[in-house]
Amino acid sequence: MTDDLVEELLAGKHRALARVITKIENRQPGYREIVSRLHEHTGNADVIGITGSPGAGKSTLVDKMAATYRERGLTVGVIAIDPSSPFTGGAVLGDRIRMGSNVGDMDVFFRSMSARGSLGGLSTATTDAVKALDAFGKDRIIIETVGAGQNEIDIVKMADTVAVLVPPGAGDDVQMLKAGILEIADVFAVNKADLKGADRTVQELREMIQYRQGDVSVSAGHHGPDAAIEDLDKPQGDDDGWLPPIVETVANRDEGVDEFLEALADHREYLVSAGRLAERERTRHREEIRTLLREDMSKLLEEEIEYRGGLEEYVERVRERETDPYTVSDELLGPLAECVRRKREE
């Protein structure tokens, strides 16, 4: 069954792709073997992360992005990460229609997945689903995350290019960007740019980017203050690295979408020309391996605790001051550590 699914997916059958992603998301038996088999067929897609505060219009922009890519003859895979239900673990918003412009287009594969409580709003299954879409042959893979926040930086571990959407008049959101998420943006989009406050939001982002470059004065530069500000809207691929461009969009009217896609393409070109794409791939694989090691070790430890009769006896002994948490940890991990040491010495 696993062999058939893999072969059908690689042959471009959407039904097989859907079944594989279902197995991946539900962690059904055989999913690890499938992902392992697909890995050698990955590495061709351009993976784009879309994040931003709730209400920024992420879903609308992603819908228009997919439609525009299709007009250009490219195939698209979309993974929309939704908040998890505290009861079922499933995607709360998973049944809503979010890709209205692309309904019926088999070359746009849309999947709503649950965040499953992952801190960054992204689960390990998302990484595997991206691999399935990549192996299938999708040209562009878009990951739309739950929202923006300190923990949303997980998107960096999965995407080649990360775009952060900011709504107009988002004073608090811009302050939040200063707190940490600014560093993950390769491209900024001020969506709903037809609304009041858009110009101010663009200016605040420009000043923040300039400040990040180590120059708090936007008047720096030999072309004068206006030119210095305008230059921040242009991608920079020189020795100083990439300077995130700011694109204004009105997604529900399809305005600025082409310019936004061009900014994404410019960043991709920069990654390739500067040799940064391979670096990002190494970072992704490094983080993926670490995540899997943590998950697998956690499961192995849970099995050991269950074998020893559960955790409650240890909890009670700690409460009675007969032992302490560090000693319990050493006792439970001791057999596993000893096995590793013996294997190392063989």
Order of alpha helices (4+ residues) and beta strands (2+ residues): alpha-alpha-alpha-beta-alpha-beta-beta-alpha-beta-beta-alpha-beta-alpha-alpha-beta-alpha-alpha-alpha-alpha
